[in-house]
Amino acid sequence: MWAKIFTTVKYTLVTVNLLFVITGIIILSVGGSVQSAYNGYHHFLSDRFFSLPAFCIATGIIIFLISFFGFYGAFMENYMMNMAFVGAMILMFIFQLSACIAGYALRGNTVALVQQQLMSTMELYGPSLEVTKLWDEVQEDFECCGVVNASDWIAPLGTQQTGGLPVSCCPHVYGTIQTVNCTVIQAYATGCAEAFGDWVKSHATAIGVAGIFLVLMQALAVGGALWMAKMSREERGAYP
């Protein structure tokens, strides 16, 4: 009976480690895609947003490597390799749990942090071509205007008399030939802190969900590896 259970756990653990290889690739892909998405808006995001995808990429690579040790230890029923795998996974478990907590804490502050970054760049609209293009892209892509609302642009642009806003604040039909004016009345009603912040939050959530899934998988693998290490030592004396 114990032999059947041992064999079942062995091949289950082998399968789990193969899944870990795939999961490591998935985590790496999620981190890479979020990092790529964030890179286009680096002026509008604080460093805290870039630390999560960077950590995700590093975690994916490490898990991919650790999985080979776990696969070898399970398949060869090697006590020391199984214990080394357990130790590495426990450390990764602690790091990932911390990252998940930090990710969800950051998720709750996303709009406030984005709002702060957006406010700090409004004065650069015009003088900095890069920031100007980025603001126009964000306002067009997310159909928003200003930070909280369109009136946020009045003071930085010095248009108190005319009420003029960036053209990207207003809906317009491409190919129209006419003089384009954009005022507070015509502008998008939604502020970019909310619209852009929700987009940033959704990507942070994707990292959090991937992290939680990986933590649950790790708990299963650690439990199986510990049991197998104990059985291999006591029942089979399988020292390296």
BAKE-882908 format. One record per residue (C-alpha): residue in three letters; residue number from 0; x, y, z. Coordinates in nm, 2 decimals. Layout:
<rs>
r r ALA&k NUM&xx X&yy Y&zz Z
...
</rs>
This chain:
<rs>
r r MET&k 0&xx 0.00&yy 0.00&zz 0.00
r r TRP&k 1&xx 0.28&yy 0.24&zz 0.10
r r ALA&k 2&xx 0.46&yy 0.16&zz -0.22
r r LYS&k 3&xx 0.16&yy 0.25&zz -0.43
r r ILE&k 4&xx 0.11&yy 0.58&zz -0.24
r r PHE&k 5&xx 0.48&yy 0.65&zz -0.27
r r THR&k 6&xx 0.47&yy 0.59&zz -0.65
r r THR&k 7&xx 0.16&yy 0.80&zz -0.68
r r VAL&k 8&xx 0.31&yy 1.09&zz -0.50
r r LYS&k 9&xx 0.64&yy 1.05&zz -0.69
r r TYR&k 10&xx 0.48&yy 1.09&zz -1.03
r r THR&k 11&xx 0.24&yy 1.35&zz -0.91
r r LEU&k 12&xx 0.54&yy 1.56&zz -0.79
r r VAL&k 13&xx 0.71&yy 1.49&zz -1.12
r r THR&k 14&xx 0.40&yy 1.62&zz -1.30
r r VAL&k 15&xx 0.37&yy 1.92&zz -1.07
r r ASN&k 16&xx 0.73&yy 2.02&zz -1.15
r r LEU&k 17&xx 0.67&yy 1.99&zz -1.52
r r LEU&k 18&xx 0.37&yy 2.22&zz -1.46
r r PHE&k 19&xx 0.61&yy 2.45&zz -1.27
r r VAL&k 20&xx 0.83&yy 2.48&zz -1.57
r r ILE&k 21&xx 0.53&yy 2.59&zz -1.77
r r THR&k 22&xx 0.41&yy 2.81&zz -1.49
r r GLY&k 23&xx 0.75&yy 2.98&zz -1.47
r r ILE&k 24&xx 0.73&yy 3.06&zz -1.84
r r ILE&k 25&xx 0.37&yy 3.20&zz -1.79
r r ILE&k 26&xx 0.48&yy 3.41&zz -1.49
r r LEU&k 27&xx 0.78&yy 3.53&zz -1.70
r r SER&k 28&xx 0.54&yy 3.62&zz -1.99
r r VAL&k 29&xx 0.30&yy 3.81&zz -1.76
r r GLY&k 30&xx 0.58&yy 4.01&zz -1.61
r r GLY&k 31&xx 0.73&yy 4.08&zz -1.95
r r SER&k 32&xx 0.40&yy 4.19&zz -2.10
r r VAL&k 33&xx 0.31&yy 4.42&zz -1.80
r r GLN&k 34&xx 0.67&yy 4.56&zz -1.81
r r SER&k 35&xx 0.63&yy 4.63&zz -2.18
r r ALA&k 36&xx 0.29&yy 4.80&zz -2.13
r r TYR&k 37&xx 0.42&yy 5.02&zz -1.85
r r ASN&k 38&xx 0.73&yy 5.12&zz -2.03
r r GLY&k 39&xx 0.53&yy 5.33&zz -2.28
r r TYR&k 40&xx 0.41&yy 5.54&zz -1.99
r r HIS&k 41&xx 0.72&yy 5.56&zz -1.77
r r HIS&k 42&xx 0.68&yy 5.94&zz -1.72
r r PHE&k 43&xx 0.34&yy 5.88&zz -1.56
r r LEU&k 44&xx 0.43&yy 5.59&zz -1.33
r r SER&k 45&xx 0.64&yy 5.58&zz -1.02
r r ASP&k 46&xx 0.92&yy 5.32&zz -0.98
r r ARG&k 47&xx 0.70&yy 5.12&zz -0.75
r r PHE&k 48&xx 0.49&yy 5.01&zz -1.05
r r PHE&k 49&xx 0.79&yy 4.88&zz -1.23
r r SER&k 50&xx 0.92&yy 4.68&zz -0.94
r r LEU&k 51&xx 0.63&yy 4.43&zz -0.96
r r PRO&k 52&xx 0.67&yy 4.32&zz -1.32
r r ALA&k 53&xx 1.05&yy 4.31&zz -1.27
r r PHE&k 54&xx 1.01&yy 4.09&zz -0.97
r r CYS&k 55&xx 0.76&yy 3.88&zz -1.17
r r ILE&k 56&xx 1.02&yy 3.83&zz -1.44
r r ALA&k 57&xx 1.29&yy 3.73&zz -1.19
r r THR&k 58&xx 1.06&yy 3.49&zz -1.02
r r GLY&k 59&xx 0.96&yy 3.32&zz -1.34
r r ILE&k 60&xx 1.33&yy 3.26&zz -1.43
r r ILE&k 61&xx 1.41&yy 3.13&zz -1.08
r r ILE&k 62&xx 1.11&yy 2.90&zz -1.07
r r PHE&k 63&xx 1.20&yy 2.77&zz -1.41
r r LEU&k 64&xx 1.54&yy 2.67&zz -1.29
r r ILE&k 65&xx 1.43&yy 2.54&zz -0.95
r r SER&k 66&xx 1.17&yy 2.32&zz -1.12
r r PHE&k 67&xx 1.45&yy 2.11&zz -1.28
r r PHE&k 68&xx 1.59&yy 2.03&zz -0.93
r r GLY&k 69&xx 1.25&yy 1.93&zz -0.81
r r PHE&k 70&xx 1.19&yy 1.72&zz -1.12
r r TYR&k 71&xx 1.52&yy 1.54&zz -1.07
r r GLY&k 72&xx 1.47&yy 1.49&zz -0.70
r r ALA&k 73&xx 1.13&yy 1.35&zz -0.74
r r PHE&k 74&xx 1.21&yy 1.12&zz -1.04
r r MET&k 75&xx 1.53&yy 0.99&zz -0.88
r r GLU&k 76&xx 1.38&yy 0.97&zz -0.53
r r ASN&k 77&xx 1.68&yy 1.16&zz -0.40
r r TYR&k 78&xx 1.64&yy 1.28&zz -0.04
r r MET&k 79&xx 1.89&yy 1.57&zz -0.05
r r MET&k 80&xx 1.77&yy 1.70&zz -0.38
r r ASN&k 81&xx 1.41&yy 1.69&zz -0.25
r r MET&k 82&xx 1.51&yy 1.88&zz 0.06
r r ALA&k 83&xx 1.70&yy 2.14&zz -0.14
r r PHE&k 84&xx 1.40&yy 2.18&zz -0.36
r r VAL&k 85&xx 1.17&yy 2.23&zz -0.05
r r GLY&k 86&xx 1.41&yy 2.49&zz 0.10
r r ALA&k 87&xx 1.43&yy 2.68&zz -0.23
r r MET&k 88&xx 1.05&yy 2.67&zz -0.27
r r ILE&k 89&xx 0.98&yy 2.79&zz 0.09
r r LEU&k 90&xx 1.21&yy 3.09&zz 0.02
r r MET&k 91&xx 1.03&yy 3.16&zz -0.30
r r PHE&k 92&xx 0.70&yy 3.12&zz -0.12
r r ILE&k 93&xx 0.79&yy 3.39&zz 0.13
r r PHE&k 94&xx 0.91&yy 3.63&zz -0.14
r r GLN&k 95&xx 0.60&yy 3.57&zz -0.36
r r LEU&k 96&xx 0.36&yy 3.61&zz -0.07
r r SER&k 97&xx 0.53&yy 3.94&zz 0.01
r r ALA&k 98&xx 0.51&yy 4.05&zz -0.35
r r CYS&k 99&xx 0.13&yy 3.96&zz -0.36
r r ILE&k 100&xx 0.07&yy 4.16&zz -0.05
r r ALA&k 101&xx 0.27&yy 4.45&zz -0.19
r r GLY&k 102&xx 0.09&yy 4.42&zz -0.52
r r TYR&k 103&xx -0.26&yy 4.44&zz -0.37
r r ALA&k 104&xx -0.16&yy 4.72&zz -0.14
r r LEU&k 105&xx -0.02&yy 4.91&zz -0.44
r r ARG&k 106&xx -0.34&yy 4.83&zz -0.63
r r GLY&k 107&xx -0.54&yy 5.01&zz -0.37
r r ASN&k 108&xx -0.32&yy 5.32&zz -0.40
r r THR&k 109&xx -0.30&yy 5.31&zz -0.78
r r VAL&k 110&xx -0.52&yy 5.61&zz -0.87
r r ALA&k 111&xx -0.36&yy 5.83&zz -0.60
r r LEU&k 112&xx -0.01&yy 5.75&zz -0.71
r r VAL&k 113&xx -0.10&yy 5.80&zz -1.08
r r GLN&k 114&xx -0.27&yy 6.13&zz -0.99
r r GLN&k 115&xx 0.05&yy 6.25&zz -0.82
r r GLN&k 116&xx 0.27&yy 6.16&zz -1.12
r r LEU&k 117&xx 0.03&yy 6.31&zz -1.37
r r MET&k 118&xx 0.01&yy 6.64&zz -1.18
r r SER&k 119&xx 0.39&yy 6.66&zz -1.17
r r THR&k 120&xx 0.42&yy 6.64&zz -1.55
r r MET&k 121&xx 0.15&yy 6.89&zz -1.65
r r GLU&k 122&xx 0.40&yy 7.18&zz -1.64
r r LEU&k 123&xx 0.61&yy 6.99&zz -1.90
r r TYR&k 124&xx 0.33&yy 6.99&zz -2.16
r r GLY&k 125&xx 0.47&yy 7.20&zz -2.44
r r PRO&k 126&xx 0.84&yy 7.24&zz -2.32
r r SER&k 127&xx 0.90&yy 6.86&zz -2.33
r r LEU&k 128&xx 0.81&yy 6.70&zz -2.66
r r GLU&k 129&xx 0.82&yy 6.35&zz -2.51
r r VAL&k 130&xx 0.58&yy 6.44&zz -2.22
r r THR&k 131&xx 0.36&yy 6.63&zz -2.46
r r LYS&k 132&xx 0.32&yy 6.33&zz -2.70
r r LEU&k 133&xx 0.26&yy 6.10&zz -2.40
r r TRP&k 134&xx -0.02&yy 6.32&zz -2.26
r r ASP&k 135&xx -0.18&yy 6.34&zz -2.60
r r GLU&k 136&xx -0.16&yy 5.96&zz -2.64
r r VAL&k 137&xx -0.31&yy 5.90&zz -2.30
r r GLN&k 138&xx -0.59&yy 6.15&zz -2.34
r r GLU&k 139&xx -0.68&yy 6.01&zz -2.69
r r ASP&k 140&xx -0.64&yy 5.64&zz -2.60
r r PHE&k 141&xx -0.83&yy 5.65&zz -2.27
r r GLU&k 142&xx -1.07&yy 5.93&zz -2.37
r r CYS&k 143&xx -0.99&yy 6.14&zz -2.07
r r CYS&k 144&xx -0.88&yy 6.50&zz -2.00
r r GLY&k 145&xx -0.66&yy 6.65&zz -1.73
r r VAL&k 146&xx -0.59&yy 6.47&zz -1.40
r r VAL&k 147&xx -0.92&yy 6.50&zz -1.22
r r ASN&k 148&xx -1.11&yy 6.69&zz -1.49
r r ALA&k 149&xx -1.04&yy 6.92&zz -1.79
r r SER&k 150&xx -1.01&yy 7.23&zz -1.58
r r ASP&k 151&xx -0.67&yy 7.10&zz -1.44
r r TRP&k 152&xx -0.51&yy 7.22&zz -1.77
r r ILE&k 153&xx -0.61&yy 7.59&zz -1.73
r r ALA&k 154&xx -0.34&yy 7.69&zz -1.49
r r PRO&k 155&xx -0.04&yy 7.50&zz -1.64
r r LEU&k 156&xx -0.13&yy 7.62&zz -1.99
r r GLY&k 157&xx -0.21&yy 7.98&zz -1.88
r r THR&k 158&xx -0.54&yy 7.98&zz -2.07
r r GLN&k 159&xx -0.75&yy 8.14&zz -1.80
r r GLN&k 160&xx -0.90&yy 8.38&zz -2.05
r r THR&k 161&xx -0.96&yy 8.15&zz -2.35
r r GLY&k 162&xx -1.03&yy 7.83&zz -2.16
r r GLY&k 163&xx -0.82&yy 7.65&zz -2.42
r r LEU&k 164&xx -0.71&yy 7.29&zz -2.37
r r PRO&k 165&xx -0.49&yy 7.04&zz -2.56
r r VAL&k 166&xx -0.68&yy 6.92&zz -2.87
r r SER&k 167&xx -0.64&yy 6.56&zz -2.75
r r CYS&k 168&xx -0.88&yy 6.65&zz -2.47
r r CYS&k 169&xx -1.17&yy 6.66&zz -2.72
r r PRO&k 170&xx -1.33&yy 6.40&zz -2.94
r r HIS&k 171&xx -1.25&yy 6.46&zz -3.31
r r VAL&k 172&xx -1.30&yy 6.29&zz -3.64
r r TYR&k 173&xx -0.98&yy 6.22&zz -3.83
r r GLY&k 174&xx -0.97&yy 6.37&zz -4.17
r r THR&k 175&xx -1.19&yy 6.67&zz -4.08
r r ILE&k 176&xx -1.06&yy 6.99&zz -4.24
r r GLN&k 177&xx -1.13&yy 7.29&zz -4.02
r r THR&k 178&xx -0.99&yy 7.49&zz -3.73
r r VAL&k 179&xx -1.00&yy 7.28&zz -3.42
r r ASN&k 180&xx -1.09&yy 7.43&zz -3.08
r r CYS&k 181&xx -1.11&yy 7.25&zz -2.76
r r THR&k 182&xx -1.26&yy 7.39&zz -2.44
r r VAL&k 183&xx -1.38&yy 7.26&zz -2.10
r r ILE&k 184&xx -1.73&yy 7.22&zz -2.23
r r GLN&k 185&xx -1.63&yy 7.01&zz -2.53
r r ALA&k 186&xx -1.36&yy 6.80&zz -2.34
r r TYR&k 187&xx -1.39&yy 6.45&zz -2.22
r r ALA&k 188&xx -1.56&yy 6.44&zz -1.88
r r THR&k 189&xx -1.34&yy 6.17&zz -1.72
r r GLY&k 190&xx -1.01&yy 6.26&zz -1.56
r r CYS&k 191&xx -0.70&yy 6.06&zz -1.67
r r ALA&k 192&xx -0.61&yy 5.97&zz -1.31
r r GLU&k 193&xx -0.93&yy 5.76&zz -1.30
r r ALA&k 194&xx -0.92&yy 5.62&zz -1.66
r r PHE&k 195&xx -0.55&yy 5.56&zz -1.69
r r GLY&k 196&xx -0.53&yy 5.45&zz -1.32
r r ASP&k 197&xx -0.79&yy 5.18&zz -1.39
r r TRP&k 198&xx -0.58&yy 5.05&zz -1.67
r r VAL&k 199&xx -0.27&yy 5.04&zz -1.46
r r LYS&k 200&xx -0.46&yy 4.87&zz -1.18
r r SER&k 201&xx -0.59&yy 4.59&zz -1.41
r r HIS&k 202&xx -0.23&yy 4.50&zz -1.50
r r ALA&k 203&xx -0.12&yy 4.50&zz -1.14
r r THR&k 204&xx -0.42&yy 4.27&zz -1.07
r r ALA&k 205&xx -0.30&yy 4.03&zz -1.34
r r ILE&k 206&xx 0.03&yy 4.00&zz -1.16
r r GLY&k 207&xx -0.14&yy 3.95&zz -0.82
r r VAL&k 208&xx -0.36&yy 3.67&zz -0.96
r r ALA&k 209&xx -0.07&yy 3.50&zz -1.13
r r GLY&k 210&xx 0.12&yy 3.52&zz -0.80
r r ILE&k 211&xx -0.16&yy 3.37&zz -0.59
r r PHE&k 212&xx -0.20&yy 3.08&zz -0.84
r r LEU&k 213&xx 0.18&yy 3.01&zz -0.81
r r VAL&k 214&xx 0.17&yy 3.03&zz -0.43
r r LEU&k 215&xx -0.10&yy 2.76&zz -0.42
r r MET&k 216&xx 0.09&yy 2.54&zz -0.66
r r GLN&k 217&xx 0.41&yy 2.58&zz -0.45
r r ALA&k 218&xx 0.23&yy 2.48&zz -0.13
r r LEU&k 219&xx 0.12&yy 2.16&zz -0.30
r r ALA&k 220&xx 0.47&yy 2.09&zz -0.44
r r VAL&k 221&xx 0.64&yy 2.16&zz -0.10
r r GLY&k 222&xx 0.40&yy 1.93&zz 0.08
r r GLY&k 223&xx 0.46&yy 1.65&zz -0.17
r r ALA&k 224&xx 0.83&yy 1.69&zz -0.17
r r LEU&k 225&xx 0.85&yy 1.69&zz 0.21
r r TRP&k 226&xx 0.65&yy 1.37&zz 0.23
r r MET&k 227&xx 0.86&yy 1.20&zz -0.04
r r ALA&k 228&xx 1.18&yy 1.30&zz 0.13
r r LYS&k 229&xx 1.06&yy 1.16&zz 0.45
r r MET&k 230&xx 0.95&yy 0.83&zz 0.29
r r SER&k 231&xx 1.26&yy 0.79&zz 0.08
r r ARG&k 232&xx 1.47&yy 0.84&zz 0.39
r r GLU&k 233&xx 1.28&yy 0.61&zz 0.63
r r GLU&k 234&xx 1.15&yy 0.34&zz 0.39
r r ARG&k 235&xx 1.41&yy 0.33&zz 0.12
r r GLY&k 236&xx 1.72&yy 0.49&zz 0.27
r r ALA&k 237&xx 1.76&yy 0.68&zz -0.05
r r TYR&k 238&xx 2.06&yy 0.90&zz 0.04
r r PRO&k 239&xx 2.26&yy 1.03&zz -0.25
</rs>
